[in-house]
Amino acid sequence: MAVKRPSGDNTPNREELFSMAVEQAKSGNKKGARFMFAQILEQDKRNIRAMMWLAKLAATPEDREMWLKRVLEIKPDYAPAKDALAKLTHSSAAKRNQQLFRLAVGGYVGLVIVVSLVIMVSAALAPAI
């Protein structure tokens, strides 16, 4: 059902703005889409759909986490937000573990090289028997 507007008012209503924002997001215009979703949130601070899109379009994992947590503050049992936050948390933990593993392997390799050098130098300096 179309909303009647005063003549000459070309301002999109919230649903029209939402549809436009989704189209912008799908076409790759993330900045424009984020702006439109932010406008929706100015009108409706509890608009979960806009927050979920802002989480999806977030520039950083921290921003994504913030939007997902805001959704869960409003609707604690909202499964899509819970699932996305769990996936984000798992992904972050996996990255940290991968970095720690690489650091540990690098440290081990460095230790092996140092020990090998010490043995080689000790053998070269030891008197022949």
Steps between C-alpha positions, in 0.01 A plus 500: 500500500652830393529778753338826397733794517438869475536616142859580409643283782747264335655381826496120517324341794692261725413186299593667173825621652567149628445353154725763346770427758484126430531566127801724564660229713437232240643719225821550698442854625568418865559860604168616355318203650651562845390863478142400415483238775631761745217732390251223572648459849463873561127452444475164677778433752385137545490397133660158513498453122705817448743398776547155348579659164742740667669198662524333162645815340733583791849610402666323795429192714468734800222697330328178397514375858360832629195484269431136581518573873260794455253266331531254788442778754163560334413139424721262705373182335538619139665195344653668190687749720605230748626279218688783329660607829603141578650464153684832540632397842610161365669663201687745724615221731616291203704793366663556839579129532651496152720799586610336826580178317713685245680684778566175685632327187721800425635495854568127481682533167705788639592295806606203286722729290663654806564160661642366171734800471618456860573131438685578175710775659575282804607214275722730293669645808541173690849350493533190291531186705 
